[in-house]
Protein backbone atom coordinates (compact mmCIF):
# COMPACT_ATOMS: atom_id res chain seq x y z
CA UNK A 1 0.00 0.00 0.00
CA UNK A 2 1.23 3.49 -0.85
CA UNK A 3 2.71 5.62 1.91
CA UNK A 4 1.68 8.77 0.08
CA UNK A 5 -1.84 7.49 -0.54
CA UNK A 6 -2.50 6.94 3.18
CA UNK A 7 -1.83 10.58 4.12
CA UNK A 8 -4.93 12.74 4.70
CA UNK A 9 -5.34 15.89 2.58
CA UNK A 10 -6.06 18.99 4.71
CA UNK A 11 -8.81 21.28 3.40
CA UNK A 12 -7.90 24.97 3.85
CA UNK A 13 -10.55 27.52 4.79
CA UNK A 14 -12.48 28.85 1.80
CA UNK A 15 -12.20 25.58 -0.14
CA UNK A 16 -15.31 23.47 -0.77
CA UNK A 17 -15.05 19.81 -1.87
CA UNK A 18 -17.98 17.87 -3.35
CA UNK A 19 -18.20 14.24 -4.42
CA UNK A 20 -20.80 12.92 -6.85
CA UNK A 21 -20.38 9.19 -7.64
CA UNK A 22 -16.85 9.03 -9.14
CA UNK A 23 -16.55 12.77 -9.78
CA UNK A 24 -14.80 15.19 -7.44
CA UNK A 25 -15.32 18.94 -7.63
CA UNK A 26 -13.10 21.37 -5.70
CA UNK A 27 -14.05 25.05 -5.45
CA UNK A 28 -11.86 27.74 -3.97
CA UNK A 29 -11.02 31.44 -4.16
CA UNK A 30 -8.98 30.99 -7.38
CA UNK A 31 -11.48 28.82 -9.30
CA UNK A 32 -13.02 25.38 -9.73
CA UNK A 33 -11.48 22.06 -10.78
CA UNK A 34 -13.19 18.74 -11.57
CA UNK A 35 -11.79 15.22 -12.01
CA UNK A 36 -13.05 11.66 -12.33
CA UNK A 37 -11.64 9.32 -9.69
CA UNK A 38 -10.22 6.05 -11.05
CA UNK A 39 -11.95 2.75 -10.33
CA UNK A 40 -10.95 1.12 -7.07
CA UNK A 41 -10.40 4.39 -5.19
CA UNK A 42 -12.92 5.83 -2.79
CA UNK A 43 -12.89 9.19 -1.08
CA UNK A 44 -14.20 10.21 2.33
CA UNK A 45 -14.69 13.91 3.06
CA UNK A 46 -14.82 15.25 6.61
CA UNK A 47 -14.98 18.88 7.74
CA UNK A 48 -11.22 19.46 7.70
CA UNK A 49 -9.61 16.76 5.54
CA UNK A 50 -10.00 14.22 2.72
CA UNK A 51 -8.95 10.60 3.00
CA UNK A 52 -8.40 8.43 -0.09
CA UNK A 53 -8.70 4.67 0.34
CA UNK A 54 -9.07 1.52 -1.74
CA UNK A 55 -12.40 -0.22 -2.23
CA UNK A 56 -12.91 -3.79 -1.01
CA UNK A 57 -11.56 -6.45 -3.37
CA UNK A 58 -9.47 -3.97 -5.38
CA UNK A 59 -6.95 -5.39 -7.84
CA UNK A 60 -3.31 -4.58 -8.63
CA UNK A 61 -4.25 -1.73 -10.97
CA UNK A 62 -6.13 0.00 -8.16
CA UNK A 63 -3.11 -0.36 -5.90
CA UNK A 64 -0.96 1.20 -8.62
CA UNK A 65 -3.08 4.37 -8.86
CA UNK A 66 -3.74 4.75 -5.12
CA UNK A 67 -0.90 7.21 -4.41
CA UNK A 68 -1.45 8.94 -7.75
CA UNK A 69 -5.10 9.58 -6.92
CA UNK A 70 -4.16 11.14 -3.59
CA UNK A 71 -1.55 13.38 -5.26
CA UNK A 72 -4.01 14.52 -7.95
CA UNK A 73 -6.67 15.45 -5.39
CA UNK A 74 -4.07 17.23 -3.21
CA UNK A 75 -2.92 19.22 -6.28
CA UNK A 76 -6.54 20.22 -6.96
CA UNK A 77 -6.96 21.52 -3.39
CA UNK A 78 -3.64 23.41 -3.53
CA UNK A 79 -4.45 24.82 -6.97
CA UNK A 80 -7.81 26.36 -6.07
CA UNK A 81 -6.46 27.80 -2.81
CA UNK A 82 -2.92 29.00 -3.73
CA UNK A 83 -2.35 28.28 -7.44
CA UNK A 84 0.80 27.08 -9.19
CA UNK A 85 3.60 29.00 -10.90
CA UNK A 86 6.25 27.99 -13.44
CA UNK A 87 9.14 30.25 -14.50
CA UNK A 88 10.90 29.93 -17.88
CA UNK A 89 14.08 31.75 -18.92
CA UNK A 90 14.96 32.68 -22.49
CA UNK A 91 18.69 32.80 -23.32
CA UNK A 92 20.20 33.98 -26.59
CA UNK A 93 21.01 37.17 -28.45
CA UNK A 94 17.76 38.65 -29.78
CA UNK A 95 15.59 35.99 -28.12
CA UNK A 96 12.60 37.51 -26.31
CA UNK A 97 8.92 37.14 -25.50
CA UNK A 98 5.99 39.55 -25.27
CA UNK A 99 2.47 39.03 -23.92
CA UNK A 100 -0.46 40.33 -25.98
CA UNK A 101 -3.73 39.38 -24.30
CA UNK A 102 -3.82 35.58 -24.18
CA UNK A 103 -1.08 35.18 -26.81
CA UNK A 104 2.66 34.93 -26.33
CA UNK A 105 4.84 36.30 -29.14
CA UNK A 106 8.32 34.80 -29.23
CA UNK A 107 11.37 35.93 -31.17
CA UNK A 108 13.59 32.82 -31.12
CA UNK A 109 16.04 33.23 -33.97
CA UNK A 110 13.75 31.79 -36.63
CA UNK A 111 12.92 33.71 -39.81
CA UNK A 112 9.45 34.40 -38.39
CA UNK A 113 7.98 35.23 -34.96
CA UNK A 114 6.36 32.34 -33.11
CA UNK A 115 2.92 32.82 -31.53
CA UNK A 116 1.57 30.61 -28.74
CA UNK A 117 -2.06 30.78 -27.58
CA UNK A 118 -2.46 30.26 -23.82
CA UNK A 119 -5.31 28.01 -22.71
CA UNK A 120 -8.28 29.47 -20.86
CA UNK A 121 -7.60 30.03 -17.16
CA UNK A 122 -3.83 30.45 -17.52
CA UNK A 123 -2.03 33.76 -17.15
CA UNK A 124 1.47 34.87 -18.14
CA UNK A 125 3.74 37.74 -17.22
CA UNK A 126 7.10 38.79 -18.65
CA UNK A 127 10.02 40.39 -16.84
CA UNK A 128 12.86 42.03 -18.85
CA UNK A 129 11.60 40.31 -22.07
CA UNK A 130 13.49 37.12 -21.14
CA UNK A 131 11.79 35.74 -18.00
CA UNK A 132 8.33 34.25 -18.54
CA UNK A 133 6.13 33.37 -15.54
CA UNK A 134 3.11 31.12 -16.12
CA UNK A 135 0.36 30.83 -13.49
CA UNK A 136 -2.60 28.44 -13.29
CA UNK A 137 -4.75 26.52 -10.83
CA UNK A 138 -4.27 23.24 -12.72
CA UNK A 139 -0.76 21.83 -12.14
CA UNK A 140 -1.08 19.21 -14.89
CA UNK A 141 -2.06 21.75 -17.55
CA UNK A 142 0.61 24.20 -16.36
CA UNK A 143 3.36 21.59 -16.75
CA UNK A 144 2.06 20.61 -20.19
CA UNK A 145 2.03 24.22 -21.45
CA UNK A 146 5.48 24.93 -19.99
CA UNK A 147 6.87 21.85 -21.75
CA UNK A 148 5.27 22.88 -25.06
CA UNK A 149 6.76 26.39 -24.77
CA UNK A 150 10.19 24.94 -23.89
CA UNK A 151 9.89 22.74 -26.99
CA UNK A 152 9.62 25.80 -29.26
CA UNK A 153 13.40 26.23 -28.88
CA UNK A 154 14.93 23.74 -26.45
CA UNK A 155 18.26 24.82 -24.94
CA UNK A 156 21.28 23.63 -26.89
CA UNK A 157 24.37 22.28 -25.08
CA UNK A 158 27.10 24.43 -26.67
CA UNK A 159 26.05 28.02 -25.93
CA UNK A 160 22.93 27.33 -23.85
CA UNK A 161 20.66 29.28 -26.22
CA UNK A 162 16.95 28.52 -26.02
CA UNK A 163 14.08 28.33 -23.51
CA UNK A 164 14.73 26.57 -20.22
CA UNK A 165 13.05 26.16 -16.85
CA UNK A 166 14.41 28.56 -14.20
CA UNK A 167 15.63 25.70 -11.98
CA UNK A 168 17.03 23.66 -14.91
CA UNK A 169 20.79 23.33 -15.29
CA UNK A 170 22.10 22.90 -18.84
CA UNK A 171 25.10 20.59 -19.10
CA UNK A 172 27.48 22.38 -21.44
CA UNK A 173 29.73 20.68 -23.98
CA UNK A 174 33.12 21.87 -25.14
CA UNK A 175 33.18 23.20 -28.68
CA UNK A 176 35.64 22.31 -31.39
CA UNK A 177 39.19 21.83 -30.22
CA UNK A 178 40.60 23.45 -33.34
CA UNK A 179 43.15 22.08 -35.82
CA UNK A 180 46.67 21.07 -34.90
CA UNK A 181 49.44 22.37 -37.12
C-alpha positions as YAML, in Angstrom:
chain: A
units: angstrom
residues:
- id: 1
  name: UNK
  ca: [0.00, 0.00, 0.00]
- id: 2
  name: UNK
  ca: [1.23, 3.49, -0.85]
- id: 3
  name: UNK
  ca: [2.71, 5.62, 1.91]
- id: 4
  name: UNK
  ca: [1.68, 8.77, 0.08]
- id: 5
  name: UNK
  ca: [-1.84, 7.49, -0.54]
- id: 6
  name: UNK
  ca: [-2.50, 6.94, 3.18]
- id: 7
  name: UNK
  ca: [-1.83, 10.58, 4.12]
- id: 8
  name: UNK
  ca: [-4.93, 12.74, 4.70]
- id: 9
  name: UNK
  ca: [-5.34, 15.89, 2.58]
- id: 10
  name: UNK
  ca: [-6.06, 18.99, 4.71]
- id: 11
  name: UNK
  ca: [-8.81, 21.28, 3.40]
- id: 12
  name: UNK
  ca: [-7.90, 24.97, 3.85]
- id: 13
  name: UNK
  ca: [-10.55, 27.52, 4.79]
- id: 14
  name: UNK
  ca: [-12.48, 28.85, 1.80]
- id: 15
  name: UNK
  ca: [-12.20, 25.58, -0.14]
- id: 16
  name: UNK
  ca: [-15.31, 23.47, -0.77]
- id: 17
  name: UNK
  ca: [-15.05, 19.81, -1.87]
- id: 18
  name: UNK
  ca: [-17.98, 17.87, -3.35]
- id: 19
  name: UNK
  ca: [-18.20, 14.24, -4.42]
- id: 20
  name: UNK
  ca: [-20.80, 12.92, -6.85]
- id: 21
  name: UNK
  ca: [-20.38, 9.19, -7.64]
- id: 22
  name: UNK
  ca: [-16.85, 9.03, -9.14]
- id: 23
  name: UNK
  ca: [-16.55, 12.77, -9.78]
- id: 24
  name: UNK
  ca: [-14.80, 15.19, -7.44]
- id: 25
  name: UNK
  ca: [-15.32, 18.94, -7.63]
- id: 26
  name: UNK
  ca: [-13.10, 21.37, -5.70]
- id: 27
  name: UNK
  ca: [-14.05, 25.05, -5.45]
- id: 28
  name: UNK
  ca: [-11.86, 27.74, -3.97]
- id: 29
  name: UNK
  ca: [-11.02, 31.44, -4.16]
- id: 30
  name: UNK
  ca: [-8.98, 30.99, -7.38]
- id: 31
  name: UNK
  ca: [-11.48, 28.82, -9.30]
- id: 32
  name: UNK
  ca: [-13.02, 25.38, -9.73]
- id: 33
  name: UNK
  ca: [-11.48, 22.06, -10.78]
- id: 34
  name: UNK
  ca: [-13.19, 18.74, -11.57]
- id: 35
  name: UNK
  ca: [-11.79, 15.22, -12.01]
- id: 36
  name: UNK
  ca: [-13.05, 11.66, -12.33]
- id: 37
  name: UNK
  ca: [-11.64, 9.32, -9.69]
- id: 38
  name: UNK
  ca: [-10.22, 6.05, -11.05]
- id: 39
  name: UNK
  ca: [-11.95, 2.75, -10.33]
- id: 40
  name: UNK
  ca: [-10.95, 1.12, -7.07]
- id: 41
  name: UNK
  ca: [-10.40, 4.39, -5.19]
- id: 42
  name: UNK
  ca: [-12.92, 5.83, -2.79]
- id: 43
  name: UNK
  ca: [-12.89, 9.19, -1.08]
- id: 44
  name: UNK
  ca: [-14.20, 10.21, 2.33]
- id: 45
  name: UNK
  ca: [-14.69, 13.91, 3.06]
- id: 46
  name: UNK
  ca: [-14.82, 15.25, 6.61]
- id: 47
  name: UNK
  ca: [-14.98, 18.88, 7.74]
- id: 48
  name: UNK
  ca: [-11.22, 19.46, 7.70]
- id: 49
  name: UNK
  ca: [-9.61, 16.76, 5.54]
- id: 50
  name: UNK
  ca: [-10.00, 14.22, 2.72]
- id: 51
  name: UNK
  ca: [-8.95, 10.60, 3.00]
- id: 52
  name: UNK
  ca: [-8.40, 8.43, -0.09]
- id: 53
  name: UNK
  ca: [-8.70, 4.67, 0.34]
- id: 54
  name: UNK
  ca: [-9.07, 1.52, -1.74]
- id: 55
  name: UNK
  ca: [-12.40, -0.22, -2.23]
- id: 56
  name: UNK
  ca: [-12.91, -3.79, -1.01]
- id: 57
  name: UNK
  ca: [-11.56, -6.45, -3.37]
- id: 58
  name: UNK
  ca: [-9.47, -3.97, -5.38]
- id: 59
  name: UNK
  ca: [-6.95, -5.39, -7.84]
- id: 60
  name: UNK
  ca: [-3.31, -4.58, -8.63]
- id: 61
  name: UNK
  ca: [-4.25, -1.73, -10.97]
- id: 62
  name: UNK
  ca: [-6.13, 0.00, -8.16]
- id: 63
  name: UNK
  ca: [-3.11, -0.36, -5.90]
- id: 64
  name: UNK
  ca: [-0.96, 1.20, -8.62]
- id: 65
  name: UNK
  ca: [-3.08, 4.37, -8.86]
- id: 66
  name: UNK
  ca: [-3.74, 4.75, -5.12]
- id: 67
  name: UNK
  ca: [-0.90, 7.21, -4.41]
- id: 68
  name: UNK
  ca: [-1.45, 8.94, -7.75]
- id: 69
  name: UNK
  ca: [-5.10, 9.58, -6.92]
- id: 70
  name: UNK
  ca: [-4.16, 11.14, -3.59]
- id: 71
  name: UNK
  ca: [-1.55, 13.38, -5.26]
- id: 72
  name: UNK
  ca: [-4.01, 14.52, -7.95]
- id: 73
  name: UNK
  ca: [-6.67, 15.45, -5.39]
- id: 74
  name: UNK
  ca: [-4.07, 17.23, -3.21]
- id: 75
  name: UNK
  ca: [-2.92, 19.22, -6.28]
- id: 76
  name: UNK
  ca: [-6.54, 20.22, -6.96]
- id: 77
  name: UNK
  ca: [-6.96, 21.52, -3.39]
- id: 78
  name: UNK
  ca: [-3.64, 23.41, -3.53]
- id: 79
  name: UNK
  ca: [-4.45, 24.82, -6.97]
- id: 80
  name: UNK
  ca: [-7.81, 26.36, -6.07]
- id: 81
  name: UNK
  ca: [-6.46, 27.80, -2.81]
- id: 82
  name: UNK
  ca: [-2.92, 29.00, -3.73]
- id: 83
  name: UNK
  ca: [-2.35, 28.28, -7.44]
- id: 84
  name: UNK
  ca: [0.80, 27.08, -9.19]
- id: 85
  name: UNK
  ca: [3.60, 29.00, -10.90]
- id: 86
  name: UNK
  ca: [6.25, 27.99, -13.44]
- id: 87
  name: UNK
  ca: [9.14, 30.25, -14.50]
- id: 88
  name: UNK
  ca: [10.90, 29.93, -17.88]
- id: 89
  name: UNK
  ca: [14.08, 31.75, -18.92]
- id: 90
  name: UNK
  ca: [14.96, 32.68, -22.49]
- id: 91
  name: UNK
  ca: [18.69, 32.80, -23.32]
- id: 92
  name: UNK
  ca: [20.20, 33.98, -26.59]
- id: 93
  name: UNK
  ca: [21.01, 37.17, -28.45]
- id: 94
  name: UNK
  ca: [17.76, 38.65, -29.78]
- id: 95
  name: UNK
  ca: [15.59, 35.99, -28.12]
- id: 96
  name: UNK
  ca: [12.60, 37.51, -26.31]
- id: 97
  name: UNK
  ca: [8.92, 37.14, -25.50]
- id: 98
  name: UNK
  ca: [5.99, 39.55, -25.27]
- id: 99
  name: UNK
  ca: [2.47, 39.03, -23.92]
- id: 100
  name: UNK
  ca: [-0.46, 40.33, -25.98]
- id: 101
  name: UNK
  ca: [-3.73, 39.38, -24.30]
- id: 102
  name: UNK
  ca: [-3.82, 35.58, -24.18]
- id: 103
  name: UNK
  ca: [-1.08, 35.18, -26.81]
- id: 104
  name: UNK
  ca: [2.66, 34.93, -26.33]
- id: 105
  name: UNK
  ca: [4.84, 36.30, -29.14]
- id: 106
  name: UNK
  ca: [8.32, 34.80, -29.23]
- id: 107
  name: UNK
  ca: [11.37, 35.93, -31.17]
- id: 108
  name: UNK
  ca: [13.59, 32.82, -31.12]
- id: 109
  name: UNK
  ca: [16.04, 33.23, -33.97]
- id: 110
  name: UNK
  ca: [13.75, 31.79, -36.63]
- id: 111
  name: UNK
  ca: [12.92, 33.71, -39.81]
- id: 112
  name: UNK
  ca: [9.45, 34.40, -38.39]
- id: 113
  name: UNK
  ca: [7.98, 35.23, -34.96]
- id: 114
  name: UNK
  ca: [6.36, 32.34, -33.11]
- id: 115
  name: UNK
  ca: [2.92, 32.82, -31.53]
- id: 116
  name: UNK
  ca: [1.57, 30.61, -28.74]
- id: 117
  name: UNK
  ca: [-2.06, 30.78, -27.58]
- id: 118
  name: UNK
  ca: [-2.46, 30.26, -23.82]
- id: 119
  name: UNK
  ca: [-5.31, 28.01, -22.71]
- id: 120
  name: UNK
  ca: [-8.28, 29.47, -20.86]
- id: 121
  name: UNK
  ca: [-7.60, 30.03, -17.16]
- id: 122
  name: UNK
  ca: [-3.83, 30.45, -17.52]
- id: 123
  name: UNK
  ca: [-2.03, 33.76, -17.15]
- id: 124
  name: UNK
  ca: [1.47, 34.87, -18.14]
- id: 125
  name: UNK
  ca: [3.74, 37.74, -17.22]
- id: 126
  name: UNK
  ca: [7.10, 38.79, -18.65]
- id: 127
  name: UNK
  ca: [10.02, 40.39, -16.84]
- id: 128
  name: UNK
  ca: [12.86, 42.03, -18.85]
- id: 129
  name: UNK
  ca: [11.60, 40.31, -22.07]
- id: 130
  name: UNK
  ca: [13.49, 37.12, -21.14]
- id: 131
  name: UNK
  ca: [11.79, 35.74, -18.00]
- id: 132
  name: UNK
  ca: [8.33, 34.25, -18.54]
- id: 133
  name: UNK
  ca: [6.13, 33.37, -15.54]
- id: 134
  name: UNK
  ca: [3.11, 31.12, -16.12]
- id: 135
  name: UNK
  ca: [0.36, 30.83, -13.49]
- id: 136
  name: UNK
  ca: [-2.60, 28.44, -13.29]
- id: 137
  name: UNK
  ca: [-4.75, 26.52, -10.83]
- id: 138
  name: UNK
  ca: [-4.27, 23.24, -12.72]
- id: 139
  name: UNK
  ca: [-0.76, 21.83, -12.14]
- id: 140
  name: UNK
  ca: [-1.08, 19.21, -14.89]
- id: 141
  name: UNK
  ca: [-2.06, 21.75, -17.55]
- id: 142
  name: UNK
  ca: [0.61, 24.20, -16.36]
- id: 143
  name: UNK
  ca: [3.36, 21.59, -16.75]
- id: 144
  name: UNK
  ca: [2.06, 20.61, -20.19]
- id: 145
  name: UNK
  ca: [2.03, 24.22, -21.45]
- id: 146
  name: UNK
  ca: [5.48, 24.93, -19.99]
- id: 147
  name: UNK
  ca: [6.87, 21.85, -21.75]
- id: 148
  name: UNK
  ca: [5.27, 22.88, -25.06]
- id: 149
  name: UNK
  ca: [6.76, 26.39, -24.77]
- id: 150
  name: UNK
  ca: [10.19, 24.94, -23.89]
- id: 151
  name: UNK
  ca: [9.89, 22.74, -26.99]
- id: 152
  name: UNK
  ca: [9.62, 25.80, -29.26]
- id: 153
  name: UNK
  ca: [13.40, 26.23, -28.88]
- id: 154
  name: UNK
  ca: [14.93, 23.74, -26.45]
- id: 155
  name: UNK
  ca: [18.26, 24.82, -24.94]
- id: 156
  name: UNK
  ca: [21.28, 23.63, -26.89]
- id: 157
  name: UNK
  ca: [24.37, 22.28, -25.08]
- id: 158
  name: UNK
  ca: [27.10, 24.43, -26.67]
- id: 159
  name: UNK
  ca: [26.05, 28.02, -25.93]
- id: 160
  name: UNK
  ca: [22.93, 27.33, -23.85]
- id: 161
  name: UNK
  ca: [20.66, 29.28, -26.22]
- id: 162
  name: UNK
  ca: [16.95, 28.52, -26.02]
- id: 163
  name: UNK
  ca: [14.08, 28.33, -23.51]
- id: 164
  name: UNK
  ca: [14.73, 26.57, -20.22]
- id: 165
  name: UNK
  ca: [13.05, 26.16, -16.85]
- id: 166
  name: UNK
  ca: [14.41, 28.56, -14.20]
- id: 167
  name: UNK
  ca: [15.63, 25.70, -11.98]
- id: 168
  name: UNK
  ca: [17.03, 23.66, -14.91]
- id: 169
  name: UNK
  ca: [20.79, 23.33, -15.29]
- id: 170
  name: UNK
  ca: [22.10, 22.90, -18.84]
- id: 171
  name: UNK
  ca: [25.10, 20.59, -19.10]
- id: 172
  name: UNK
  ca: [27.48, 22.38, -21.44]
- id: 173
  name: UNK
  ca: [29.73, 20.68, -23.98]
- id: 174
  name: UNK
  ca: [33.12, 21.87, -25.14]
- id: 175
  name: UNK
  ca: [33.18, 23.20, -28.68]
- id: 176
  name: UNK
  ca: [35.64, 22.31, -31.39]
- id: 177
  name: UNK
  ca: [39.19, 21.83, -30.22]
- id: 178
  name: UNK
  ca: [40.60, 23.45, -33.34]
- id: 179
  name: UNK
  ca: [43.15, 22.08, -35.82]
- id: 180
  name: UNK
  ca: [46.67, 21.07, -34.90]
- id: 181
  name: UNK
  ca: [49.44, 22.37, -37.12]
...
